[in-house]
Every structure is written in structure tokens, then in C-alpha cells.
């Protein structure tokens, strides 16, 4: 029977512990929870003036976008009438206006969505006692439920998640207890 010296045994024990610890760390990274921040903000929007302002900005954007879409629809209707009356010059002018309004709508939508997303991110990352309480509630739920990471369900790159990891209701319940 072959016997090992103290140094090789210590080295082997260290390797086993290292691999075991790395396995445990990898296991911890798999405990991911998901939270729907939009829903939390909607449930508690009266708690924060900043959130109410963001919601109003979203409503204003939707109204402005619908107005521009209605203008485009009206121009398209006028273009069809011009074509029916065989007024090709008028139809071409209207088509140019339609193209300009569509380009404007696309640019308007791109810019406003970026502004709203930036404002939303500032709300989520920003300070204020309300958002500190939201973060505290998420932290409490994550720690008590054994999650090592909580991800916003609207996060870029998050393609799918099982409903079992959605902790939104638990965070809302915790906020209701603490607010």
C-alpha cells in the first residue's frame, strides 16, 4: 500500500476544498429572482411625485404619438381621395407629407422612448426615501428567500423566466408592511 506524505495530502485537501467552494459559489449564482419594477411602481406610484411625473410623461407621449398617427391617417385618406379624383399632383404632395410625418413619428418615438427609459432608470437607480424602501424590500425578500440576484423583468437580455422566480408579489407585500 502506498502512503502519501503530509504535503501532498494537504495539497489534495486544498484542491478538494477549492473545487467544493467553487461549486457552492456557482450554485449560489443560480438563485436568481425576477421582479416587475413597472408593476411595483404602478402599485405605489402615489408614494412618489417622481413616479407620478414619469407616469404622466408616459401618458403624454402616448397621446402625442396617437395624435401624429391620426394626422398620418388623415393624410392617407386625403391621398386616396386625390387618387380617386385622378389628381396625381395632389396625391404626390400628400405622399411626401405622409413620408415626412412618418419619419417625424419614428424619430419622435425613438427620442421620447429613450427619454422615458432614462427617466425610468434614474427613478430606479435614484435616491429618495421611497426608492430606498423599494430597494430595502427587494433586499429583504432576496435574503429571506435565498436569492443572490434580483433582475428586473424588463431588463435587456432577459428572454424568459419561470413564474416561480418572480418575487414581485413578495416585494409588494413587504412594501405594504413597511410603508
Backbone as ProteinMPNN parsed JSONL, in Angstrom:
{"seq_chain_A": "XXXXXXXXXXXXXXXXXXXXXXXXXXXXXXXXXXXXXXXXXXXXXXXXXXXXXXXXXXXXXXXXXXXXXXXXXXXXXXXXXXXXXXXXXXXXXXXXXXXXXXXXXXXXXXXXXXXXXXXXXXXXXXXXXXXXXXXXXXXXXXXXXXXXXXXXXXXXXXXXXXXXXXXXXXXXXXXXXXX", "coords_chain_A": {"N_chain_A": [[0.84, -1.165, 0.0], [0.503, 2.189, -0.833], [1.75, 5.108, 0.659], [1.074, 8.509, 1.343], [2.789, 11.58, 1.662], [2.699, 14.335, 4.019], [2.564, 16.902, 2.783], [1.576, 16.399, 0.055], [-0.946, 15.412, 0.782], [-2.107, 17.589, 2.084], [-2.155, 19.362, -0.044], [-3.909, 18.022, -1.768], [-6.222, 18.058, -0.19], [-6.651, 20.81, -0.065], [-7.185, 21.33, -2.767], [-9.544, 19.84, -3.107], [-11.238, 21.209, -1.331], [-11.2, 23.721, -2.581], [-12.394, 23.167, -5.076], [-14.873, 22.298, -4.148], [-15.791, 24.607, -2.858], [-15.89, 26.357, -5.037], [-17.869, 25.125, -6.474], [-20.016, 25.518, -4.753], [-20.188, 28.295, -4.853], [-20.86, 28.655, -7.528], [-23.315, 27.457, -7.474], [-24.73, 29.257, -5.898], [-24.973, 31.429, -7.638], [-26.988, 30.623, -9.249], [-29.372, 31.174, -8.086], [-31.558, 33.115, -8.906], [-33.791, 35.785, -8.815], [-36.745, 37.368, -10.088], [-38.173, 40.53, -10.676], [-40.937, 42.635, -11.254], [-40.564, 45.722, -11.915], [-42.048, 47.771, -13.062], [-44.662, 47.128, -12.325], [-44.489, 47.317, -9.553], [-43.889, 50.034, -9.29], [-46.247, 51.046, -10.38], [-48.141, 50.128, -8.542], [-47.456, 51.585, -6.304], [-47.352, 54.218, -7.043], [-48.46, 56.552, -6.062], [-46.968, 57.095, -3.897], [-44.754, 58.483, -4.609], [-43.742, 61.488, -5.994], [-42.029, 61.76, -8.156], [-42.425, 59.359, -9.536], [-45.111, 59.622, -10.231], [-44.854, 61.783, -11.968], [-43.324, 60.575, -13.995], [-45.16, 58.631, -14.905], [-47.108, 60.373, -15.919], [-45.658, 61.56, -17.984], [-45.359, 59.332, -19.647], [-48.038, 58.901, -20.354], [-48.515, 61.337, -21.698], [-46.725, 61.086, -23.845], [-47.873, 58.869, -25.164], [-50.327, 60.022, -25.935], [-49.465, 62.112, -27.626], [-48.182, 60.632, -29.61], [-50.336, 59.152, -30.633], [-51.823, 61.275, -31.693], [-50.174, 62.173, -33.793], [-50.174, 59.847, -35.336], [-52.879, 59.831, -36.029], [-52.958, 62.135, -37.616], [-51.388, 61.261, -39.754], [-53.01, 59.202, -40.705], [-55.184, 60.739, -41.553], [-53.985, 62.226, -43.619], [-53.365, 60.109, -45.34], [-55.93, 59.306, -46.027], [-56.805, 61.592, -47.405], [-55.018, 61.465, -49.517], [-55.86, 59.127, -50.81], [-58.367, 60.011, -51.685], [-57.544, 61.988, -53.483], [-56.282, 60.391, -55.373], [-58.479, 58.935, -56.276], [-59.837, 60.961, -57.524], [-58.181, 61.351, -59.536], [-56.129, 63.177, -59.294], [-53.079, 63.452, -59.536], [-50.878, 65.056, -58.912], [-51.612, 66.314, -56.503], [-51.861, 63.969, -54.976], [-49.198, 63.074, -54.96], [-47.969, 65.169, -53.547], [-49.253, 64.872, -51.092], [-48.363, 62.329, -50.431], [-45.653, 62.851, -50.001], [-45.889, 64.477, -47.735], [-46.952, 62.595, -45.99], [-44.812, 60.773, -45.829], [-42.915, 62.459, -44.614], [-44.19, 62.953, -42.145], [-44.286, 60.363, -41.121], [-41.562, 59.818, -40.871], [-40.948, 61.78, -39.009], [-42.536, 60.841, -36.883], [-41.27, 58.394, -36.326], [-38.722, 59.286, -35.466], [-39.474, 60.97, -33.352], [-40.679, 59.064, -31.665], [-38.486, 57.391, -31.116], [-36.749, 59.175, -29.752], [-38.348, 60.071, -27.571], [-38.938, 57.636, -26.287], [-36.389, 56.909, -25.472], [-35.869, 59.021, -23.707], [-37.862, 58.545, -21.773], [-37.095, 56.012, -20.902], [-34.592, 56.616, -19.823], [-35.409, 58.358, -17.779], [-36.916, 56.558, -16.283], [-34.908, 54.73, -15.53], [-33.358, 56.433, -13.965], [-35.155, 56.849, -11.916], [-35.285, 54.275, -10.844], [-32.639, 53.845, -10.106], [-32.127, 56.038, -8.67], [-32.114, 58.129, -5.742], [-33.901, 59.008, -2.848], [-36.379, 58.509, -0.386], [-38.515, 56.756, -0.898], [-37.596, 55.076, -2.982], [-35.419, 54.013, -1.729], [-36.761, 52.492, 0.136], [-38.041, 50.671, -1.565], [-35.799, 49.343, -2.597], [-34.842, 48.316, -0.189], [-36.934, 46.588, 0.496], [-36.779, 44.756, -1.639], [-34.246, 43.723, -1.114], [-34.68, 42.543, 1.393], [-36.568, 40.523, 0.728], [-35.042, 39.055, -1.114], [-32.898, 38.137, 0.486], [-34.27, 36.731, 2.514], [-35.545, 34.767, 1.042], [-33.499, 33.449, -0.156], [-32.313, 34.28, -2.545], [-29.691, 35.286, -4.697], [-29.417, 37.134, -6.635], [-31.423, 39.66, -8.004], [-33.375, 40.466, -10.734], [-34.668, 42.883, -12.969], [-37.704, 42.363, -14.627], [-37.984, 43.555, -17.052], [-35.487, 43.849, -18.033], [-32.843, 44.271, -20.384], [-31.917, 41.61, -22.457], [-33.0, 39.632, -20.866], [-34.755, 36.974, -21.586], [-36.573, 34.963, -20.924], [-38.282, 33.632, -18.089], [-39.112, 31.533, -15.331], [-42.229, 31.488, -13.676], [-42.028, 30.926, -11.013], [-39.774, 32.177, -9.995], [-40.431, 34.792, -9.87], [-40.617, 37.436, -7.802], [-42.187, 39.588, -7.339], [-44.755, 39.935, -6.103], [-44.104, 39.341, -3.465], [-42.301, 41.377, -2.85], [-43.98, 43.577, -3.104], [-45.795, 42.977, -1.044], [-44.062, 43.216, 1.139], [-43.405, 45.926, 0.954], [-45.921, 47.01, 1.465], [-46.132, 46.381, 4.154], [-44.14, 47.961, 5.231], [-44.481, 50.608, 4.42]], "CA_chain_A": [[0.0, 0.0, 0.0], [1.313, 3.394, -0.991], [1.406, 6.161, 1.606], [1.376, 9.859, 0.861], [3.355, 12.468, 2.66], [1.823, 15.383, 4.549], [2.386, 17.974, 1.794], [0.62, 16.012, -0.985], [-2.288, 15.279, 1.356], [-2.612, 18.945, 2.295], [-2.442, 19.906, -1.368], [-5.12, 17.378, -2.248], [-7.326, 18.575, 0.616], [-6.88, 22.185, -0.508], [-7.848, 21.253, -4.071], [-10.925, 19.373, -2.896], [-11.977, 22.339, -0.743], [-11.333, 24.763, -3.603], [-13.425, 22.747, -6.036], [-16.16, 22.283, -3.448], [-16.205, 26.0, -2.65], [-16.274, 26.955, -6.317], [-19.164, 24.539, -6.796], [-21.017, 26.202, -3.943], [-20.355, 29.651, -5.382], [-21.595, 28.554, -8.785], [-24.692, 27.146, -7.126], [-25.348, 30.49, -5.425], [-25.289, 32.287, -8.766], [-28.183, 30.138, -9.936], [-30.568, 31.58, -7.364], [-31.923, 34.406, -9.467], [-35.188, 36.173, -8.724], [-37.166, 38.374, -11.06], [-39.171, 41.442, -10.139], [-41.543, 43.523, -12.244], [-40.48, 47.064, -11.339], [-43.166, 48.577, -13.568], [-45.831, 46.825, -11.507], [-44.26, 47.888, -8.226], [-44.062, 51.486, -9.416], [-47.669, 51.307, -10.604], [-48.869, 49.877, -7.288], [-47.101, 52.561, -5.273], [-46.984, 55.486, -7.67], [-48.899, 57.684, -5.247], [-45.97, 57.32, -2.856], [-43.624, 59.261, -5.1], [-44.046, 62.503, -7.005], [-41.218, 61.456, -9.335], [-43.08, 58.27, -10.269], [-46.321, 60.205, -10.827], [-44.401, 62.58, -13.103], [-42.941, 59.632, -15.047], [-46.4, 58.084, -15.467], [-47.727, 61.431, -16.72], [-44.86, 61.678, -19.203], [-45.717, 58.189, -20.494], [-49.378, 59.19, -20.906], [-48.364, 62.44, -22.66], [-46.087, 60.508, -25.036], [-48.875, 58.061, -25.874], [-51.297, 60.932, -26.546], [-48.8, 62.795, -28.739], [-47.958, 59.636, -30.669], [-51.65, 58.889, -31.266], [-52.193, 62.452, -32.476], [-49.389, 62.14, -35.037], [-50.707, 58.725, -36.117], [-54.162, 60.285, -36.585], [-52.639, 63.058, -38.706], [-50.929, 60.442, -40.884], [-54.203, 58.527, -41.239], [-55.965, 61.757, -42.28], [-53.264, 62.498, -44.865], [-53.548, 58.944, -46.209], [-57.305, 59.376, -46.526], [-56.823, 62.658, -48.411], [-54.269, 60.962, -50.674], [-56.758, 58.206, -51.525], [-59.372, 60.836, -52.37], [-56.873, 62.619, -54.628], [-56.088, 59.346, -56.381], [-59.796, 58.634, -56.85], [-60.182, 62.08, -58.401], [-57.115, 61.357, -60.527], [-55.28, 64.354, -59.078], [-51.806, 62.827, -59.191], [-50.003, 66.052, -58.289], [-52.039, 66.41, -55.095], [-51.54, 62.678, -54.355], [-47.753, 63.057, -54.719], [-47.685, 66.109, -52.454], [-49.725, 64.248, -49.849], [-47.461, 61.216, -50.145], [-44.46, 63.456, -49.419], [-46.256, 64.878, -46.372], [-47.096, 61.358, -45.21], [-43.455, 60.279, -45.578], [-42.299, 63.363, -43.641], [-44.823, 62.732, -40.839], [-43.847, 59.048, -40.632], [-40.17, 59.973, -40.433], [-41.021, 62.53, -37.768], [-43.07, 59.939, -35.861], [-40.217, 57.446, -35.954], [-37.701, 59.999, -34.698], [-40.139, 61.385, -32.112], [-40.84, 57.869, -30.835], [-37.157, 56.961, -30.674], [-36.227, 60.122, -28.765], [-39.186, 60.069, -26.364], [-38.745, 56.372, -25.562], [-35.077, 56.988, -24.82], [-36.022, 59.918, -22.569], [-38.656, 57.862, -20.754], [-36.263, 54.936, -20.362], [-33.58, 57.264, -18.982], [-36.104, 58.828, -16.584], [-37.261, 55.354, -15.513], [-33.675, 54.232, -14.922], [-32.993, 57.364, -12.896], [-36.055, 56.564, -10.804], [-34.916, 53.001, -10.236], [-31.306, 53.949, -9.535], [-32.05, 57.259, -7.902], [-32.291, 58.102, -4.303], [-35.231, 59.267, -2.34], [-36.745, 57.516, 0.618], [-39.384, 55.727, -1.484], [-36.801, 54.101, -3.718], [-34.636, 53.29, -0.734], [-37.66, 51.495, 0.711], [-38.207, 49.622, -2.573], [-34.558, 48.559, -2.578], [-34.798, 47.596, 1.072], [-37.91, 45.484, 0.402], [-36.196, 43.747, -2.532], [-33.137, 43.104, -0.394], [-35.27, 41.684, 2.422], [-37.139, 39.341, 0.069], [-33.948, 38.272, -1.692], [-32.156, 37.464, 1.549], [-35.105, 35.767, 3.234], [-35.913, 33.689, 0.131], [-32.284, 32.789, -0.614], [-31.884, 34.72, -3.874], [-28.44, 36.039, -4.693], [-29.543, 38.169, -7.654], [-32.785, 40.021, -8.417], [-33.292, 41.117, -12.037], [-35.91, 43.489, -13.445], [-38.276, 41.542, -15.703], [-37.869, 44.305, -18.305], [-34.064, 44.032, -18.321], [-32.353, 43.835, -21.69], [-31.264, 40.311, -22.444], [-33.805, 38.644, -20.155], [-35.657, 36.466, -22.611], [-37.6, 34.111, -20.344], [-38.071, 33.198, -16.716], [-40.212, 30.764, -14.769], [-43.014, 32.304, -12.748], [-41.615, 30.618, -9.64], [-38.717, 33.078, -9.54], [-40.961, 36.161, -9.825], [-40.822, 37.815, -6.404], [-42.869, 40.885, -7.324], [-45.805, 39.955, -5.075], [-43.463, 39.356, -2.146], [-41.745, 42.725, -2.652], [-45.143, 44.448, -2.874], [-46.279, 42.7, 0.315], [-43.092, 43.793, 2.085], [-43.59, 47.388, 0.91], [-47.171, 47.335, 2.16], [-45.855, 46.283, 5.581], [-43.194, 48.976, 5.707], [-44.851, 51.988, 4.061]], "C_chain_A": [[0.892, 1.237, 0.0], [0.848, 4.447, 0.008], [1.849, 7.499, 1.033], [1.938, 10.681, 1.999], [2.357, 13.554, 3.049], [1.555, 16.473, 3.517], [1.432, 17.563, 0.683], [-0.803, 15.883, -0.449], [-2.904, 16.656, 1.598], [-2.981, 19.599, 0.969], [-3.741, 19.322, -1.92], [-6.34, 17.889, -1.49], [-7.667, 20.004, 0.198], [-7.593, 22.208, -1.858], [-9.3, 20.817, -3.93], [-11.765, 20.498, -2.318], [-12.2, 23.445, -1.76], [-12.427, 24.405, -4.594], [-14.803, 22.717, -5.394], [-16.681, 23.699, -3.267], [-16.624, 26.635, -3.959], [-17.602, 26.388, -6.78], [-20.278, 25.209, -6.02], [-21.267, 27.61, -4.457], [-21.14, 29.623, -6.683], [-23.051, 28.265, -8.512], [-25.416, 28.405, -6.651], [-25.748, 31.392, -6.586], [-26.546, 31.843, -9.5], [-29.464, 30.54, -9.225], [-30.945, 33.006, -7.758], [-33.424, 34.621, -9.3], [-35.478, 37.259, -9.742], [-38.242, 39.228, -10.408], [-39.659, 42.352, -11.261], [-41.598, 44.929, -11.647], [-41.614, 47.963, -11.816], [-44.395, 48.378, -12.686], [-45.686, 47.413, -10.116], [-44.458, 49.396, -8.273], [-45.53, 51.84, -9.615], [-48.466, 51.156, -9.316], [-48.656, 50.998, -6.274], [-46.816, 53.943, -5.838], [-47.437, 56.686, -6.869], [-47.893, 58.01, -4.154], [-44.86, 58.264, -3.3], [-44.061, 60.237, -6.185], [-43.271, 62.236, -8.291], [-41.859, 60.366, -10.183], [-44.353, 58.786, -10.934], [-45.957, 61.03, -12.059], [-44.02, 61.675, -14.275], [-44.182, 59.034, -15.712], [-47.101, 59.121, -16.348], [-46.971, 61.615, -18.031], [-45.153, 60.533, -20.173], [-47.077, 58.435, -21.141], [-49.309, 60.297, -21.959], [-47.739, 61.93, -23.964], [-47.095, 59.709, -25.848], [-49.889, 58.952, -26.591], [-50.693, 61.644, -27.753], [-48.588, 61.852, -29.914], [-49.27, 59.318, -31.397], [-52.095, 60.055, -32.141], [-51.455, 62.46, -33.818], [-49.883, 61.005, -35.927], [-52.046, 59.095, -36.759], [-53.94, 61.246, -37.752], [-52.198, 62.289, -39.953], [-52.117, 59.737, -41.526], [-55.052, 59.5, -42.039], [-55.299, 62.08, -43.618], [-53.412, 61.326, -45.843], [-54.945, 58.924, -46.811], [-57.423, 60.437, -47.626], [-56.096, 62.216, -49.68], [-55.132, 60.006, -51.504], [-57.833, 58.964, -52.295], [-58.773, 61.486, -53.62], [-56.653, 61.595, -55.735], [-57.409, 58.98, -57.056], [-60.241, 59.726, -57.817], [-59.135, 62.264, -59.496], [-56.277, 62.637, -60.496], [-53.92, 63.86, -58.583], [-50.84, 63.801, -58.533], [-50.331, 66.185, -56.794], [-51.671, 65.123, -54.349], [-50.047, 62.59, -54.038], [-47.361, 63.983, -53.573], [-48.101, 65.513, -51.113], [-48.827, 63.077, -49.45], [-46.164, 61.721, -49.519], [-44.718, 63.875, -47.97], [-46.371, 63.657, -45.455], [-45.715, 60.811, -44.852], [-42.744, 61.133, -44.527], [-42.868, 63.12, -42.244], [-44.41, 61.381, -40.256], [-42.409, 59.122, -40.131], [-40.129, 60.73, -39.102], [-41.506, 61.641, -36.628], [-42.006, 58.953, -35.391], [-39.158, 58.105, -35.081], [-38.256, 60.447, -33.343], [-40.241, 60.208, -31.148], [-39.497, 57.408, -30.28], [-36.633, 57.855, -29.549], [-37.023, 60.061, -27.466], [-39.033, 58.77, -25.575], [-37.407, 56.37, -24.838], [-35.152, 57.891, -23.588], [-36.776, 59.238, -21.432], [-37.86, 56.732, -20.107], [-35.2, 55.508, -19.432], [-34.228, 57.746, -17.678], [-36.462, 57.65, -15.683], [-36.028, 54.807, -14.808], [-33.209, 55.132, -13.786], [-33.871, 57.141, -11.674], [-35.607, 55.306, -10.064], [-33.565, 53.065, -9.546], [-31.203, 55.099, -8.543], [-32.294, 57.064, -6.424], [-33.735, 58.335, -3.921], [-35.645, 58.147, -1.405], [-37.627, 56.42, 0.045], [-38.553, 54.659, -2.179], [-35.841, 53.355, -2.799], [-35.485, 52.202, -0.091], [-37.915, 50.348, -0.27], [-36.977, 48.727, -2.587], [-34.444, 47.734, -1.304], [-35.75, 46.399, 1.051], [-37.376, 44.382, -0.503], [-35.072, 42.999, -1.836], [-33.657, 42.131, 0.664], [-35.801, 40.394, 1.809], [-36.025, 38.452, -0.478], [-33.216, 37.485, -0.61], [-33.004, 36.418, 2.258], [-35.498, 34.577, 2.36], [-34.701, 32.967, -0.455], [-31.849, 33.149, -2.023], [-30.584, 35.5, -3.749], [-28.471, 37.178, -5.687], [-31.024, 38.392, -7.914], [-32.641, 40.85, -9.682], [-34.658, 41.697, -12.373], [-36.431, 42.678, -14.627], [-38.205, 42.245, -17.054], [-36.41, 44.502, -18.729], [-33.721, 43.536, -19.72], [-31.664, 42.494, -21.535], [-32.033, 39.25, -21.689], [-34.901, 38.175, -21.104], [-36.811, 35.653, -22.031], [-37.257, 33.854, -18.897], [-39.32, 32.462, -16.252], [-40.937, 31.629, -13.743], [-42.614, 32.066, -11.293], [-40.538, 31.565, -9.129], [-39.174, 34.535, -9.505], [-41.327, 36.496, -8.38], [-41.564, 39.141, -6.271], [-43.914, 40.962, -6.216], [-45.212, 40.023, -3.669], [-42.876, 40.733, -1.839], [-42.889, 43.701, -2.361], [-45.686, 44.241, -1.459], [-45.351, 43.307, 1.352], [-43.224, 45.316, 2.121], [-44.863, 47.786, 1.642], [-46.99, 47.279, 3.667], [-45.038, 47.463, 6.081], [-43.592, 50.406, 5.384], [-45.973, 52.485, 4.954]], "O_chain_A": [[1.884, 1.32, 0.724], [-0.356, 4.643, 0.173], [2.859, 7.599, 0.335], [1.588, 10.481, 3.162], [1.286, 13.66, 2.452], [0.417, 16.924, 3.39], [0.523, 18.336, 0.379], [-1.761, 16.209, -1.15], [-4.091, 16.862, 1.344], [-3.988, 20.299, 0.869], [-4.57, 20.045, -2.472], [-7.386, 18.128, -2.095], [-8.841, 20.365, 0.117], [-8.5, 23.013, -2.069], [-10.183, 21.379, -4.576], [-12.89, 20.721, -2.766], [-13.274, 24.045, -1.799], [-13.282, 25.231, -4.915], [-15.794, 23.072, -6.032], [-17.86, 23.969, -3.492], [-17.607, 27.376, -4.001], [-18.385, 27.093, -7.416], [-21.36, 25.445, -6.556], [-22.408, 28.072, -4.496], [-21.995, 30.479, -6.912], [-23.931, 28.756, -9.218], [-26.59, 28.599, -6.967], [-26.779, 32.06, -6.51], [-27.107, 32.604, -10.288], [-30.552, 30.263, -9.73], [-30.68, 33.964, -7.032], [-34.225, 33.738, -9.608], [-34.581, 37.971, -10.195], [-39.106, 38.727, -9.689], [-38.879, 42.782, -12.111], [-42.556, 45.284, -10.96], [-42.09, 48.818, -11.068], [-45.085, 49.338, -12.342], [-46.646, 47.945, -9.559], [-45.114, 49.971, -7.404], [-46.003, 52.837, -9.069], [-49.357, 51.955, -9.031], [-49.548, 51.322, -5.491], [-46.13, 54.749, -5.21], [-46.84, 57.755, -6.991], [-47.956, 59.08, -3.549], [-44.113, 58.785, -2.472], [-44.68, 59.844, -7.174], [-43.786, 62.455, -9.388], [-41.84, 60.44, -11.412], [-44.643, 58.427, -12.076], [-46.657, 60.988, -13.07], [-44.355, 61.974, -15.421], [-44.248, 58.94, -16.937], [-47.629, 58.78, -17.406], [-47.589, 61.806, -19.079], [-45.19, 60.742, -21.385], [-47.249, 58.205, -22.338], [-49.967, 60.209, -22.995], [-48.176, 62.3, -25.054], [-47.169, 59.847, -27.069], [-50.27, 58.668, -27.727], [-51.343, 61.764, -28.791], [-48.789, 62.227, -31.069], [-49.303, 59.227, -32.625], [-52.676, 59.85, -33.206], [-52.057, 62.727, -34.858], [-49.999, 61.177, -37.141], [-52.317, 58.716, -37.899], [-54.648, 61.181, -38.757], [-52.588, 62.629, -41.07], [-52.22, 59.679, -42.752], [-55.586, 59.139, -43.088], [-55.979, 62.194, -44.638], [-53.569, 61.541, -47.045], [-55.119, 58.564, -47.976], [-58.065, 60.207, -48.651], [-56.512, 62.554, -50.788], [-55.136, 60.064, -52.734], [-58.17, 58.602, -53.423], [-59.406, 61.529, -54.675], [-56.823, 61.911, -56.913], [-57.451, 58.744, -58.263], [-60.931, 59.458, -58.801], [-59.198, 63.211, -60.279], [-55.787, 63.11, -61.522], [-53.644, 63.85, -57.384], [-50.055, 63.398, -57.674], [-49.441, 66.17, -55.944], [-51.217, 65.185, -53.206], [-49.665, 62.093, -52.979], [-46.53, 63.634, -52.735], [-47.383, 65.637, -50.121], [-48.566, 62.864, -48.266], [-45.632, 61.09, -48.606], [-43.883, 63.659, -47.092], [-45.944, 63.686, -44.301], [-45.474, 60.43, -43.706], [-42.054, 60.605, -43.655], [-42.12, 63.085, -41.267], [-44.208, 61.258, -39.048], [-42.078, 58.556, -39.089], [-39.38, 60.374, -38.192], [-40.951, 61.681, -35.53], [-41.863, 58.709, -34.193], [-38.746, 57.54, -34.067], [-37.588, 60.319, -32.317], [-39.929, 60.335, -29.964], [-39.391, 57.072, -29.101], [-36.14, 57.37, -28.531], [-36.442, 60.006, -26.382], [-39.002, 58.789, -24.344], [-37.308, 55.881, -23.713], [-34.574, 57.576, -22.548], [-36.383, 59.34, -20.27], [-37.947, 56.523, -18.897], [-34.936, 54.944, -18.369], [-33.664, 57.564, -16.599], [-36.328, 57.734, -14.462], [-36.086, 54.459, -13.629], [-32.723, 54.649, -12.764], [-33.405, 57.23, -10.538], [-35.556, 55.271, -8.835], [-33.358, 52.418, -8.519], [-30.315, 55.13, -7.691], [-32.632, 55.98, -5.949], [-34.66, 57.9, -4.607], [-35.3, 56.983, -1.614], [-37.508, 55.264, 0.452], [-38.784, 53.466, -1.983], [-35.492, 52.204, -3.059], [-34.989, 51.112, 0.194], [-37.997, 49.189, 0.136], [-37.092, 47.501, -2.589], [-34.0, 46.586, -1.338], [-35.405, 45.321, 1.536], [-37.501, 43.201, -0.179], [-34.962, 41.779, -1.957], [-33.133, 41.027, 0.809], [-35.522, 39.303, 2.305], [-36.067, 37.232, -0.319], [-32.946, 36.295, -0.779], [-32.513, 35.334, 2.572], [-35.757, 33.492, 2.88], [-34.859, 31.98, -1.172], [-31.09, 32.403, -2.641], [-30.4, 36.277, -2.812], [-27.653, 38.094, -5.607], [-31.792, 37.437, -8.03], [-31.882, 41.819, -9.713], [-35.686, 41.078, -12.097], [-35.667, 42.346, -15.533], [-38.35, 41.601, -18.093], [-36.132, 45.238, -19.676], [-34.239, 42.518, -20.179], [-30.913, 42.278, -20.585], [-31.748, 38.064, -21.852], [-35.854, 38.904, -21.382], [-37.909, 35.654, -22.587], [-36.086, 33.854, -18.516], [-40.43, 32.728, -16.714], [-40.311, 32.412, -13.029], [-42.842, 32.923, -10.439], [-40.41, 31.734, -7.916], [-38.394, 35.418, -9.15], [-42.242, 35.902, -7.811], [-41.566, 39.746, -5.199], [-43.959, 41.941, -5.472], [-45.759, 40.689, -2.79], [-42.946, 41.201, -0.703], [-42.776, 44.549, -1.476], [-45.999, 45.204, -0.76], [-45.817, 43.86, 2.348], [-43.161, 45.923, 3.19], [-44.883, 48.787, 2.359], [-47.624, 48.045, 4.392], [-45.215, 47.915, 7.212], [-43.088, 51.336, 6.014], [-46.422, 53.622, 4.807]]}, "name": "protein", "num_of_chains": 1, "seq": "XXXXXXXXXXXXXXXXXXXXXXXXXXXXXXXXXXXXXXXXXXXXXXXXXXXXXXXXXXXXXXXXXXXXXXXXXXXXXXXXXXXXXXXXXXXXXXXXXXXXXXXXXXXXXXXXXXXXXXXXXXXXXXXXXXXXXXXXXXXXXXXXXXXXXXXXXXXXXXXXXXXXXXXXXXXXXXXXXXX"}
